[in-house]
Structures are given as structure tokens and as C-alpha cells.
Amino acid sequence: MVAEITNTPWGERHTHVLKPSTEEPYEHPYGFSFGKEFHVSPFMPMDVNYEWRIGMPGNRLTVHTQNYTEKQKFFDATLMLSRREITNKALTRVLLRHPWMTARVAFGIYWQAARLWIKRAPFHTHPAKISG
């Protein structure tokens, strides 16, 4: 399985080729554990381990992620999707119903970052800024 991760503020992309974890059985058929190799957020340190659990694609798809530092979980989220046929009509309907979705998501990312900054959450500088 291939996962592409982007970081909004810097416009960078990183690709992970994921091999299923064999350490322990999980309820989802695809389990992946891997260390962070890419600066995603200034509010998340680099010493993070990801655990992803992905259900078998069908009419629904579930993606569950947990993030850990030194075995302490600090983030847990689940995305549940429903299959829809991709047609011109369906795409047009989505664009008409949600014309500003991309802008809304980008605004939401920066809004949450501003809230974390105001709360004085620990800030982690981009590694390229430190070494370069």
C-alpha cells in the first residue's frame, strides 16, 4: 500500500510504501506501524510513531490512526467513508454542494494551528530550517 503525506504550510510531499505489520493481530485486515520521517506540523515533534489500521475496501472504508511518542498515545482519529460511483453528474453535484470545500479545509488547518499557538503549545521548527 502506498500513502502520500503532504504538509500544508510548506507544500512538501512524502511517500510511504507500507508493509503490513505482523507484530500482533488487529481487527482491520491492514495494519501498519512506522516512524515519522517527514515534518507534518510545527505542533508535532519528529520522534513520533504512527499506527494505521485500514479496513478491507468495500461499500465502506475505515481508516484509523494513532500517534505515539515513547509508547504514549497523543492522537487518535478514525475516518469512515462510504463508496460512491464517480460520474460527471456526481462530481458536478459535489462541486455545487460544496464549492468552497478546499478553502474551508485550508482555513480549518490554519485556524486550529492559530488556536494551538495561542495556547502556547510546544512549537517544533521545520528540520530543514534548523540544519540549513
N, C-alpha and C positions, 0 to 999 in steps of 0.2 A: 504494500500500500504506500502511496506517495502523498505526503502532506506538504502544502506550501504555506508558509507563515510570512506575513508582512508586518512591518511596524509603521504605523500611520505617520508619526512625526518626521521620520527620516526617509520614507519611501523605499526602504530596502526589502528584499525578499530572500528567504532561505527555504531550501527544500530538504525535507527529511524523507529518506527511504526507510520505512518502518518494517521491522520484522516482528511477528507476534511473540509476545512474552511467553515463556514456558515455565516460569517460576511457580505459578500456582493457578489453579482453575478459576475462571471468572464466569459470571452468568452470561456475559456477552461473548460471542464467539471470537471477537478480535480484541486482544489486549496488548497494549504497547507501553513500555516503560523506557524513558530516555532522559538524558540530562539536557539542560538548556545550553544551546550553542550560539544563541542569537539574541541580541538586545531588543526586547519587545517593548518594554515600558520603563520609564525612568523611576517608577514606583515599585519595581520588582528587581531583586538582586540577580546576579548571574548564577549563583550556586543553588539552582532550582532543579528539581526532578519532576518530570511530568508522568502522569499515568493516564492513559486514554483507554476507554472501553467503547467499542463500537459494535452495535448490533448488526445482525445479518440484514442487508438491504432487502426490502420487500415493499409492501404498501406503506410501511412506516420505517423510519431510520432513527436510531437513538445514538447520540454521541455524548459520552460522559467524560469529563476531565477533572483531575485532581492535581494540585500542585503542592509540592513538599519542599521544605528546607530542613535538612538533618532529620528526616522522618516526622516532622511536624507539619500537618496539613494546614495550609493557609488560604486555599482557594478550592472551591468545589462547584461545578456547574454542569447542567445537563441540557442538551439541545435535542428536542424531539420534532422530527419533520414528517410530513405526510406527502406521499407521492402524488404528483400532478402531471398530466400529459403536457408536454411542451408543444404548443401550437402557436401560430401567429395570433389567433384570437385570444388565447390565454395570456400571451406576453403583452398584447395591447391592453387587455383588461388590467393586468398588474400595473403597467405604466400609468394608466388613467386613474386607478385607485390610489396609487402611492407614488405620485410624480416626484416627490422630494425625498424619497427614502435614503438615497446615498448621502445627501446633505444632512439629513436628520441623524443618521448613524455617525457621520464625522463630527457633527456638533455634539452628540452624546459622548463620544470618546473624549473630546476636549473639555466638556462640561464636567465629567467625572474626574478628569485629571486636575482641573482647577479646584474642585472640592477637596481632593486629596492634598493638593499643595497648600490650600488654606488651613487644613487640619494639621499641617506640618508633618505629613507622612514622610518617612525616610526617602531621600532622593538619590538615585544611582545614576551617575553620569555615564553617557554612552562610552564604551571601552575605546572606540576609535578616537574620541576626544581626549582620553587620558594618555594613550600611547602615541598619538600623532601630534 
